[in-house]
Amino acid sequence: MRNDTHSLLSPVSGQNLPLQLEVSSEAQEEEEEMKELHLLAIYVHGALSALHALGVAYNLRHKNRWDAVIHASALAYSVKAVFHHKRKAQ
């Protein structure tokens, strides 16, 4: 269990009073689970990014420009999602 000490201004005396907030182990476990979920999402979006990059290369080689554009936009979304989940996992 983690204790965080903060101060609270008393409405009566106007003095700073110590305030302790306790974070339960349940909340810590939930936080760890969310971190693991974000790490899994990073892995999945990374793999999707690689596959979409291959799709872009393949479709450009075969002159399927429209399909290459679709893969490029999906690639951009997956890369954005990787950075989003990376930020959330920290």
URGIFEN-V256731 format. One record per residue. N is the residue number from 1. OMEGA is omega as a letter, one per 40 degrees, with the letter a starting at -180 (NA if undefined). Layout:
n: [N,N]
omega: [OMEGA,OMEGA]
This chain:
n: [1,2,3,4,5,6,7,8,9,10,11,12,13,14,15,16,17,18,19,20,21,22,23,24,25,26,27,28,29,30,31,32,33,34,35,36,37,38,39,40,41,42,43,44,45,46,47,48,49,50,51,52,53,54,55,56,57,58,59,60,61,62,63,64,65,66,67,68,69,70,71,72,73,74,75,76,77,78,79,80,81,82,83,84,85,86,87,88,89,90]
omega: [a,i,i,a,i,i,a,a,a,i,a,a,a,i,i,i,i,i,i,i,i,i,a,i,i,i,i,i,i,i,i,i,i,i,i,i,i,i,i,i,i,a,a,a,i,i,i,i,a,a,i,i,i,i,i,a,a,a,i,i,a,i,i,a,a,i,i,i,i,i,i,i,i,i,i,i,a,i,i,a,i,a,i,a,i,i,a,a,a,NA]
